[in-house]
Amino acid sequence: MSNQVTVIGAGLAGSEAAWQMARRGVNVTLCEMKPQKRTPAHVTDDFAELCCSNSLRSDQLENAVGLLKEEMRRLGSLILQCADETRVEAGGALAVDRHGFARLVTERVRSHPNIAVVGGEVTELPAEGEVLVASGPLTSDALADAIAKKIGGGDDAGNTLHFFDAAAPLVTFESVDMERAWFASRYDKGTADYVNCPMTEEEYLAFWEALTTAEEAPVHGFEDKNVFEGCMPVEVMARRGRDTLCYGPLKPRGLKDPGTGREPYAVVQLRRDNKDGSVYNLVGFQTHLRFPEQKRVFSMIPALHDAEFVRYGVMHRNTYLDSPRLLDRYYRLIADKRIAFAGQMTGVEGYVESAASGFLAGVELARRLEGKAPLDFPRETAIGALGLYVSNRSVTDFQPMNVNFGIIPPLGYRVKGKRNKNAELSKRSLEIIDAMHDEVMSDILFLERKSMQKELY
């Protein structure tokens, strides 16, 4: 093909979309504003940078995000290939060496002959040609204004919405007091990959009091009600009640302190952030406290009394579209089919979900350029359910959402136990994905066979 597509943004969604189109013979111009300009959340020049966590969440098929990852694996996702190659142990979750993962995605995207990477900020939507906007929830002001004008929102981006989310701090492993902590996974599920930092009731109450009264960093327009529930600052959660954290990220259930033989009152878990195991993140400790306050309050956790913080938590505003009014199930702009969107800007929440939207948008754009009919992933699949949720015009109060089994149709027959039911839902979905595999991959297989024949002769 000689078709040309412009992809704006080389995050997880943009990298995945560019890769899927390039593998199908589409010439892609991938525009990325780094290193000339960065968002407040990015620190490297690599593509697909993971800002908030190194975890791509559960890898179990009894969990909807585990199903989504398996669907993408079977269909040749670049993001899942790179994640699996750079994974670090994290029990039943898929966690990666963040920097190794981003470097690998960058190398593969840059080395593809059908992808030309162009640096610098994009301030206007291209007036001609196919365009896929994957600029992320921290889209620059100039491009956000251009998008708002395109969708009829005016200069103030009136047809976009926004919420706030936050990133957790990182500490060095050597600074953790392992005489007051131990390695384990909750309920002994998987290998013992988490550092568990226990607290007595007295220690927890002192920590909770300090956390709920600590000084926060000013964030323009921030209110507790505007946070995204799946990435809530720990101090916001703490303000909901004295023991709220003990039923959330500090839940001690399934963790027995080897020093006492009992479950502690509360447990802070640390998860490896890189392959070397030299840096760990505080699980569930997204925050927007001032940096000195983070040091003071989080050092009250006994095992972290001398913790070395290599990154403090930060908060930023995320912008997303009113997608049910604007986009179709292929993430295309209803009013102008040559423009599509992908990633968190569409209202899919989470790294994996963002990559999945890029996958679907990229595959469909390539098919359309070749004159093929759309490939409709049904609602029974996680990939299809996400696209149909984002484009569901009956939704009146649209909010960003992680993939979940609630947006997938029920089985139609009774299965005892939630885990068993979810496993059956995943089995049904993967049977559909396997049946669609050859059609999804047909262009890639054709080009690979053609290339092999060319080499032979």
C-alpha positions as CSV (number, residue, x, y, z in Angstrom):
1,M,0.0,0.0,0.0
2,S,1.0,3.6,-0.5
3,N,-1.5,4.9,1.9
4,Q,-0.3,7.5,4.5
5,V,-1.6,7.9,8.0
6,T,-0.5,10.5,10.6
7,V,-0.5,9.2,14.2
8,I,-0.1,12.0,16.8
9,G,1.4,10.7,20.0
10,A,3.8,7.8,20.7
11,G,2.3,6.6,24.0
12,L,1.0,3.1,24.4
13,A,-2.1,3.7,22.2
14,G,-0.2,5.6,19.5
15,S,2.7,3.1,19.4
16,E,0.3,0.1,19.2
17,A,-1.8,1.7,16.5
18,A,1.3,2.7,14.4
19,W,2.7,-0.8,14.7
20,Q,-0.5,-2.5,13.7
21,M,-0.9,-0.3,10.6
22,A,2.7,-0.6,9.6
23,R,2.6,-4.4,9.8
24,R,-0.3,-4.2,7.4
25,G,1.6,-2.2,4.8
26,V,0.5,1.3,5.8
27,N,3.0,4.1,5.7
28,V,2.8,5.8,9.1
29,T,4.1,9.2,10.1
30,L,4.3,9.1,13.9
31,C,4.5,12.5,15.5
32,E,5.9,12.7,19.1
33,M,6.6,16.0,20.9
34,K,9.3,14.5,23.1
35,P,12.2,15.4,23.5
36,Q,11.5,18.9,22.4
37,K,8.6,19.2,24.8
38,R,7.3,17.1,27.7
39,T,4.2,16.7,29.8
40,P,4.4,17.1,33.6
41,A,4.3,13.3,34.0
42,H,7.0,12.2,31.6
43,V,10.7,12.0,32.4
44,T,12.3,10.1,29.5
45,D,12.4,10.5,25.7
46,D,11.1,6.9,25.1
47,F,7.8,6.0,23.7
48,A,5.1,4.2,25.7
49,E,6.4,5.6,29.0
50,L,4.6,4.3,32.1
51,C,4.1,7.2,34.4
52,C,1.9,6.1,37.3
53,S,2.8,2.4,37.9
54,N,4.8,-0.4,36.4
55,S,1.9,-2.8,36.8
56,L,-0.4,-3.7,33.9
57,R,-2.6,-5.2,36.6
58,S,-3.9,-8.8,36.9
59,D,-2.7,-11.4,34.4
60,Q,-5.4,-13.9,35.5
61,L,-8.3,-14.8,33.2
62,E,-10.8,-14.5,36.1
63,N,-10.1,-10.7,35.8
64,A,-11.4,-8.7,32.9
65,V,-8.0,-6.9,32.3
66,G,-6.3,-10.3,32.3
67,L,-8.8,-11.4,29.5
68,L,-8.1,-8.2,27.6
69,K,-4.3,-8.8,27.7
70,E,-4.7,-12.4,26.5
71,E,-6.9,-11.3,23.6
72,M,-4.2,-8.8,22.6
73,R,-1.4,-11.4,23.0
74,R,-3.2,-13.8,20.6
75,L,-3.7,-11.0,18.0
76,G,-0.1,-9.8,17.9
77,S,-0.1,-6.8,20.2
78,L,3.3,-4.9,20.3
79,I,2.6,-3.6,23.8
80,L,2.0,-7.1,25.2
81,Q,5.0,-8.6,23.4
82,C,7.3,-5.9,24.9
83,A,5.6,-6.3,28.4
84,D,6.1,-10.0,28.4
85,E,9.7,-9.7,27.5
86,T,10.4,-7.1,30.2
87,R,8.2,-8.4,33.0
88,V,9.2,-8.6,36.6
89,E,7.7,-10.9,39.2
90,A,4.6,-9.5,40.8
91,G,2.5,-12.5,41.8
92,G,-0.6,-12.7,39.7
93,A,0.0,-9.3,38.1
94,L,1.9,-8.4,34.9
95,A,4.4,-5.8,36.0
96,V,7.4,-4.7,33.9
97,D,10.7,-3.0,34.2
98,R,9.3,0.4,33.2
99,H,12.4,1.8,31.5
100,G,13.3,-1.5,29.8
101,F,9.7,-1.8,28.5
102,A,9.6,1.8,27.1
103,R,13.1,1.3,25.5
104,L,12.0,-1.9,23.8
105,V,8.8,-0.4,22.4
106,T,10.8,2.6,21.1
107,E,13.4,0.4,19.4
108,R,10.8,-1.7,17.7
109,V,8.6,1.2,16.5
110,R,11.6,3.2,15.3
111,S,13.1,0.2,13.4
112,H,10.0,-0.6,11.4
113,P,10.5,0.4,7.8
114,N,6.9,1.7,7.4
115,I,7.1,4.1,10.3
116,A,8.7,7.5,10.1
117,V,9.1,9.3,13.4
118,V,8.8,13.1,13.4
119,G,9.7,15.0,16.5
120,G,8.1,18.2,17.8
121,E,4.7,19.4,19.1
122,V,1.7,19.1,16.8
123,T,-0.5,22.2,17.3
124,E,-3.1,21.7,14.6
125,L,-4.9,18.7,13.2
126,P,-3.8,17.9,9.6
127,A,-6.2,19.3,7.2
128,E,-5.9,16.3,4.8
129,G,-5.2,12.6,5.0
130,E,-6.0,10.0,7.6
131,V,-5.3,11.0,11.2
132,L,-5.2,9.1,14.4
133,V,-4.9,11.2,17.6
134,A,-3.3,9.4,20.5
135,S,-1.9,12.4,22.3
136,G,-2.9,11.1,25.7
137,P,-4.7,12.6,28.6
138,L,-2.0,15.3,29.0
139,T,-2.5,16.6,25.5
140,S,-0.7,20.0,25.0
141,D,-2.9,23.1,25.3
142,A,-2.4,24.0,21.6
143,L,-3.5,20.6,20.3
144,A,-6.3,20.4,22.8
145,D,-7.6,23.7,21.5
146,A,-7.4,22.5,17.9
147,I,-9.3,19.3,18.9
148,A,-12.0,21.4,20.7
149,K,-12.5,23.5,17.6
150,K,-12.8,20.4,15.4
151,I,-15.5,18.8,17.6
152,G,-17.3,22.1,18.1
153,G,-16.1,22.9,21.6
154,G,-14.7,26.3,20.8
155,D,-11.4,27.7,22.3
156,D,-12.3,26.5,25.8
157,A,-12.4,22.9,24.9
158,G,-16.1,22.8,25.9
159,N,-16.7,19.3,24.6
160,T,-14.0,17.7,26.5
161,L,-14.2,16.6,30.1
162,H,-11.4,16.1,32.7
163,F,-10.5,14.4,35.9
164,F,-7.4,14.3,38.1
165,D,-5.2,11.3,38.8
166,A,-1.9,10.8,40.6
167,A,1.3,8.7,40.6
168,A,2.8,6.9,43.6
169,P,6.3,7.5,45.0
170,L,9.3,5.2,44.5
171,V,11.9,4.1,47.1
172,T,15.1,2.2,46.9
173,F,15.0,-1.4,48.1
174,E,18.3,-1.0,50.0
175,S,16.7,1.7,52.2
176,V,13.8,-0.5,53.3
177,D,14.2,-2.0,56.8
178,M,13.7,-5.6,56.0
179,E,13.9,-6.5,59.7
180,R,10.5,-4.8,59.9
181,A,9.2,-6.2,56.6
182,W,9.0,-9.5,54.7
183,F,8.5,-10.8,51.2
184,A,5.1,-12.5,50.4
185,S,2.1,-12.3,48.1
186,R,-1.4,-12.1,49.5
187,Y,-2.9,-15.5,50.3
188,D,0.4,-17.0,48.9
189,K,-0.9,-16.4,45.4
190,G,2.0,-16.7,43.0
191,T,5.5,-16.1,44.1
192,A,6.5,-13.9,47.1
193,D,7.1,-10.8,45.1
194,Y,5.8,-8.0,47.3
195,V,7.6,-6.4,50.3
196,N,5.1,-6.2,53.1
197,C,5.5,-3.4,55.6
198,P,3.2,-4.0,58.7
199,M,1.8,-1.5,61.2
200,T,0.2,-2.0,64.6
201,E,-3.0,-0.3,65.3
202,E,-1.2,2.4,67.2
203,E,1.2,3.0,64.4
204,Y,-1.5,3.0,61.8
205,L,-3.7,5.6,63.7
206,A,-0.7,7.9,64.1
207,F,0.0,7.5,60.3
208,W,-3.6,8.1,59.4
209,E,-3.8,11.2,61.5
210,A,-0.7,12.6,59.9
211,L,-1.9,11.6,56.4
212,T,-5.3,13.3,56.7
213,T,-3.8,16.6,58.0
214,A,-0.7,16.8,55.8
215,E,-0.3,19.8,53.4
216,E,-1.2,19.2,49.8
217,A,0.4,20.6,46.7
218,P,-1.8,23.1,44.9
219,V,-3.4,21.7,41.8
220,H,-5.5,24.2,39.8
221,G,-9.2,23.1,39.7
222,F,-8.7,20.1,42.0
223,E,-11.5,18.9,44.3
224,D,-11.8,15.5,45.9
225,K,-14.9,14.8,43.9
226,N,-13.0,15.1,40.6
227,V,-10.5,12.3,41.2
228,F,-10.7,9.1,39.2
229,E,-11.8,6.3,41.6
230,G,-9.3,3.8,40.1
231,C,-6.3,6.2,40.8
232,M,-7.4,8.0,43.9
233,P,-4.8,9.9,46.0
234,V,-4.2,8.0,49.2
235,E,-4.9,11.1,51.4
236,V,-8.3,11.5,49.6
237,M,-9.1,7.8,50.4
238,A,-8.0,8.3,54.0
239,R,-10.4,11.2,54.5
240,R,-13.3,8.9,53.8
241,G,-12.9,7.2,57.1
242,R,-10.4,6.0,59.7
243,D,-10.3,2.4,58.5
244,T,-11.0,3.0,54.8
245,L,-7.3,2.3,53.9
246,C,-7.5,-1.0,55.8
247,Y,-10.1,-2.2,53.4
248,G,-8.2,-0.9,50.4
249,P,-4.4,-0.7,49.7
250,L,-3.5,-1.4,53.4
251,K,-5.7,-4.5,53.7
252,P,-3.8,-7.1,55.8
253,R,-6.1,-10.0,54.9
254,G,-4.1,-13.0,53.7
255,L,-0.8,-11.7,55.0
256,K,0.7,-13.3,58.1
257,D,3.7,-11.5,59.7
258,P,6.4,-14.2,60.2
259,G,7.6,-12.3,63.3
260,T,4.3,-12.5,65.2
261,G,2.5,-15.3,63.3
262,R,-0.6,-13.0,63.0
263,E,-2.1,-10.7,60.5
264,P,-1.0,-7.1,61.3
265,Y,-3.5,-4.3,61.7
266,A,-2.5,-2.8,58.4
267,V,0.1,-3.6,55.7
268,V,1.7,-1.3,53.1
269,Q,2.9,-3.3,50.1
270,L,5.8,-2.4,47.9
271,R,6.0,-3.7,44.3
272,R,9.2,-4.0,42.2
273,D,9.5,-1.2,39.7
274,N,12.5,-2.4,37.7
275,K,14.0,-5.8,36.7
276,D,17.0,-5.4,39.0
277,G,14.7,-5.0,42.0
278,S,16.6,-1.9,43.2
279,V,13.5,0.3,43.1
280,Y,10.0,-0.3,44.5
281,N,6.8,1.6,44.4
282,L,4.3,2.0,47.2
283,V,1.2,0.2,46.0
284,G,-1.9,2.3,46.1
285,F,0.0,5.4,47.4
286,Q,-0.9,7.8,44.6
287,T,-0.7,11.2,46.1
288,H,-0.4,15.0,45.6
289,L,1.0,15.9,49.0
290,R,3.9,18.3,49.0
291,F,7.2,16.5,48.6
292,P,8.5,17.3,52.2
293,E,5.1,16.0,53.5
294,Q,5.4,12.8,51.6
295,K,8.9,12.2,53.1
296,R,7.6,13.0,56.6
297,V,4.3,11.0,56.5
298,F,5.4,8.0,54.5
299,S,8.5,7.6,56.7
300,M,6.1,6.9,59.6
301,I,5.6,3.5,58.1
302,P,8.0,1.5,60.3
303,A,9.9,-0.3,57.5
304,L,10.3,3.0,55.7
305,H,11.7,5.0,58.5
306,D,14.9,5.7,56.5
307,A,13.5,5.2,53.1
308,E,15.3,6.9,50.2
309,F,12.7,8.4,47.8
310,V,13.9,8.4,44.2
311,R,10.6,9.9,43.0
312,Y,7.8,11.6,44.9
313,G,4.1,11.2,43.9
314,V,2.6,13.8,41.6
315,M,-0.9,14.7,40.4
316,H,-2.0,16.0,37.0
317,R,-5.2,16.8,35.1
318,N,-6.3,14.3,32.5
319,T,-8.5,15.3,29.6
320,Y,-10.9,13.0,27.8
321,L,-13.6,13.4,25.2
322,D,-17.4,13.0,25.5
323,S,-16.9,10.0,23.4
324,P,-20.4,8.5,23.2
325,R,-21.5,11.7,21.4
326,L,-18.4,12.0,19.2
327,L,-17.0,8.6,18.4
328,D,-18.1,5.3,16.8
329,R,-17.2,1.8,17.8
330,Y,-13.9,2.0,15.9
331,Y,-12.9,5.2,17.7
332,R,-13.5,7.3,14.6
333,L,-15.0,10.8,14.7
334,I,-18.6,10.5,13.6
335,A,-18.5,13.9,12.0
336,D,-15.3,13.3,10.1
337,K,-14.4,9.6,9.5
338,R,-10.8,10.5,8.4
339,I,-10.0,11.4,12.1
340,A,-9.8,8.7,14.8
341,F,-8.8,8.8,18.4
342,A,-7.2,6.3,20.7
343,G,-6.0,6.0,24.3
344,Q,-7.1,7.6,27.5
345,M,-8.4,10.6,25.7
346,T,-11.3,8.4,24.5
347,G,-12.4,7.6,28.1
348,V,-10.8,4.1,28.3
349,E,-8.9,4.1,31.6
350,G,-5.7,2.2,32.1
351,Y,-2.5,1.3,30.2
352,V,-3.8,-1.9,28.8
353,E,-7.2,-0.4,27.8
354,S,-5.3,2.5,26.0
355,A,-3.2,0.0,24.1
356,A,-6.3,-2.0,23.2
357,S,-8.0,1.1,21.8
358,G,-4.9,1.8,19.7
359,F,-4.9,-1.8,18.5
360,L,-8.5,-1.7,17.4
361,A,-8.3,1.8,15.8
362,G,-5.1,0.9,14.0
363,V,-6.4,-2.4,12.6
364,E,-9.7,-0.8,11.4
365,L,-7.9,2.1,9.8
366,A,-5.7,-0.2,7.9
367,R,-8.6,-2.3,6.7
368,R,-10.5,0.8,5.6
369,L,-7.6,2.0,3.5
370,E,-7.5,-1.3,1.8
371,G,-11.3,-1.1,1.1
372,K,-12.2,-3.9,3.4
373,A,-15.3,-4.0,5.6
374,P,-15.0,-3.2,9.3
375,L,-14.0,-6.0,11.6
376,D,-16.5,-6.0,14.3
377,F,-15.2,-7.3,17.6
378,P,-18.5,-8.4,19.4
379,R,-19.4,-7.2,22.9
380,E,-18.6,-10.7,24.2
381,T,-14.9,-9.9,23.7
382,A,-13.1,-7.4,26.0
383,I,-11.7,-5.5,23.0
384,G,-15.2,-5.1,21.5
385,A,-16.9,-4.3,24.8
386,L,-14.5,-1.4,25.4
387,G,-15.2,0.1,21.9
388,L,-18.9,-0.3,22.3
389,Y,-18.9,1.2,25.8
390,V,-17.0,4.3,24.6
391,S,-19.5,4.7,21.7
392,N,-22.7,3.9,23.6
393,R,-24.8,7.0,23.0
394,S,-27.3,6.0,25.6
395,V,-24.7,6.8,28.3
396,T,-25.7,10.2,29.8
397,D,-23.0,10.6,32.4
398,F,-19.9,9.4,30.6
399,Q,-16.9,8.6,32.9
400,P,-13.6,7.0,32.2
401,M,-13.7,3.2,32.8
402,N,-11.4,0.3,33.2
403,V,-12.4,-2.9,31.4
404,N,-14.7,-5.0,33.5
405,F,-17.0,-7.9,33.1
406,G,-20.0,-5.6,33.7
407,I,-19.8,-4.3,30.1
408,I,-19.6,-7.9,28.7
409,P,-23.0,-9.7,28.2
410,P,-23.8,-12.5,30.7
411,L,-23.4,-16.1,29.8
412,G,-27.1,-16.9,29.6
413,Y,-26.7,-19.8,32.0
414,R,-25.9,-20.1,35.7
415,V,-22.4,-20.8,36.9
416,K,-21.6,-21.2,40.6
417,G,-19.1,-18.8,42.0
418,K,-17.8,-15.5,40.7
419,R,-14.4,-16.7,39.7
420,N,-15.9,-19.7,37.8
421,K,-18.4,-17.4,36.0
422,N,-15.6,-15.0,35.0
423,A,-13.5,-17.9,33.8
424,E,-16.4,-19.0,31.6
425,L,-16.8,-15.5,30.2
426,S,-13.1,-15.5,29.4
427,K,-13.3,-18.9,27.7
428,R,-16.2,-17.7,25.5
429,S,-14.4,-14.6,24.6
430,L,-11.1,-16.3,23.6
431,E,-13.0,-18.8,21.5
432,I,-14.4,-15.9,19.5
433,I,-10.9,-14.3,19.3
434,D,-9.4,-17.5,18.0
435,A,-12.2,-17.8,15.4
436,M,-11.4,-14.2,14.3
437,H,-7.6,-14.7,14.3
438,D,-7.0,-15.4,10.7
439,E,-9.2,-12.5,9.5
440,V,-7.5,-10.1,11.9
441,M,-4.1,-11.2,10.8
442,S,-4.8,-11.8,7.1
443,D,-3.0,-8.7,5.8
444,I,0.1,-9.4,7.9
445,L,0.2,-13.0,6.8
446,F,-0.2,-12.0,3.2
447,L,2.7,-9.5,3.4
448,E,4.9,-11.9,5.2
449,R,4.3,-14.6,2.5
450,K,5.0,-12.1,-0.2
451,S,8.2,-11.0,1.5
452,M,9.4,-14.6,1.8
453,Q,8.7,-15.3,-1.9
454,K,10.6,-12.2,-2.8
455,E,13.6,-13.4,-0.8
456,L,13.5,-16.8,-2.4
457,Y,13.5,-15.5,-6.0
